[in-house]
Amino acid sequence: MTLPRSSSETSHCSLYPRGTRSWLLPAIITGYDIPIGLILLVYPFICYKTVAAARVRQVNVPRPSGQGAELQ
């Protein structure tokens, strides 16, 4: 015995919001374009900070006591 499906089970997800045409473009811009734009703007800064942190780590690496130590 199968039960009839409700309308929420038969409707499918869509990438585009349903609604009036006047809200379609603002909804797409705020839902999809702004987050992608923020990621593209922040990504170079993250890469720069990662490279700068790697350079600092290379400069401040302590040497083992057996290599390059001065005799006293």
C-alpha positions as CSV (number, residue, x, y, z in Angstrom):
1,M,0.0,0.0,0.0
2,T,1.5,3.3,-1.0
3,L,0.5,6.6,0.5
4,P,-0.1,9.7,-1.7
5,R,2.8,12.1,-1.7
6,S,2.3,15.6,-0.4
7,S,3.0,18.6,-2.6
8,S,6.3,19.3,-0.7
9,E,7.6,15.9,-1.6
10,T,6.8,16.2,-5.3
11,S,8.2,19.7,-5.8
12,H,11.9,19.9,-6.6
13,C,14.7,22.3,-5.6
14,S,15.7,24.9,-8.1
15,L,18.7,27.1,-8.4
16,Y,16.5,30.0,-9.2
17,P,14.1,31.4,-6.7
18,R,10.4,31.4,-7.5
19,G,8.7,34.7,-7.2
20,T,8.0,37.8,-9.1
21,R,10.3,38.8,-11.9
22,S,11.1,42.1,-10.1
23,W,12.8,40.2,-7.2
24,L,14.6,37.6,-9.4
25,L,17.7,39.6,-10.3
26,P,18.2,41.1,-6.7
27,A,17.8,37.6,-5.2
28,I,20.4,36.1,-7.6
29,I,22.8,38.9,-7.0
30,T,22.6,38.7,-3.2
31,G,22.5,34.9,-3.1
32,Y,25.1,34.0,-5.6
33,D,27.1,36.9,-7.0
34,I,28.0,38.8,-3.8
35,P,29.5,35.7,-2.0
36,I,31.5,34.7,-5.0
37,G,32.8,38.3,-5.4
38,L,33.8,38.4,-1.7
39,I,35.7,35.2,-2.1
40,L,37.5,36.5,-5.1
41,L,38.4,39.7,-3.3
42,V,39.7,38.0,-0.1
43,Y,41.6,35.2,-1.8
44,P,44.7,37.2,-2.8
45,F,45.0,38.6,0.7
46,I,44.9,35.1,2.2
47,C,47.6,33.9,-0.3
48,Y,49.8,36.9,0.6
49,K,49.5,36.3,4.3
50,T,50.2,32.6,3.8
51,V,53.4,33.3,1.8
52,A,54.5,36.0,4.3
53,A,54.0,33.7,7.3
54,A,56.1,31.0,5.5
55,R,58.9,33.5,4.9
56,V,59.0,34.5,8.6
57,R,59.1,30.8,9.6
58,Q,62.1,30.2,7.3
59,V,64.0,33.1,8.7
60,N,63.4,32.2,12.3
61,V,64.2,28.5,12.1
62,P,66.7,27.7,14.9
63,R,69.8,25.8,13.9
64,P,70.7,22.6,15.6
65,S,73.6,23.1,18.1
66,G,76.0,21.0,16.1
67,Q,75.8,23.0,12.8
68,G,77.2,26.5,12.5
69,A,77.7,27.0,16.2
70,E,80.7,29.1,17.1
71,L,83.4,27.7,19.3
72,Q,83.9,29.5,22.6
